Amino acid sequence: MKTLLTLIIGFITTGLTAQVSVEEKSVNIEGAKNGFYISIPYGNYKQIENSFKEELKDWKGKYENTKGVIKIDDCQMKDMGDHPFDVFAKIEENPAGGGFVSLAIDLGGAFLNSGEHGAQFGAMKTRLFAFGVKAAKAVVDEEIKVEEEALKARQKELADLEADQAKKEKEIEEYKTKISENEKAVEESKKNQETKKGEITTQQTKVEAVVKKKEAIK
């Protein structure tokens, strides 16, 4: 029991310390490009891609995923200025859980970087961090739903067991009452049997007397 409790506490502690991170680094998406490397602690490829596509709806670009290479053309975002930009991205699953999103932004002649585009870079990094947090929480929300359904199932099973126990206990009380009634009925039957035996003896005597009466007729 202690070992199980330790494992549960360890699992909860691990979950509470899961972190999303966004780094600036060279990413390999159809060649090396300066960009962002987003680490998301939970989710598989499909889950992260779905969250990414949901995020990109606000970027107003044309989404395309060709053999794992994601391209979004002519994106527009207030924090990025008046000019459209193109996005290159790639999603990879982390064998240890979660996944990574590599992302590079082509501003038209240069890829977004902190050295040349400080304000835009900061705004994009903040946005990508928020996306990572939202994506991770979306996965955990799904897990919560699954576990809550499992909890409801266990609670229903317990309620069914309790109801069955109450039914059996009621039946036991009914049986006890019936047994008590039958025991009284048996005792009454015994008394009635003794009375009836006496009546039979008396009646046999009467029969014998009548038989003798008949035999006496000559």
Secondary structure, DSSP 8 states (H G I E B T S, - for coil): -HHHHHHHHHHHHHHHT---EEEEEEEESSSEEEEEEEEESS--HHHHHHHHHHHHGGGT-EEEEETTEEEEEEE--GGG-SS-EEEEEEEEE-TTSSEEEEEEEE-SSSB--TTT-HHHHHHHHHHHHHHHHHHHHHHHHHHHHHHHHHHHHHHHHHHHHHHHHHHHHHHHHHHHHHHHHHHHHHHHHHHHHHHHHHHHHHHHHHHHHHHHHHHT--
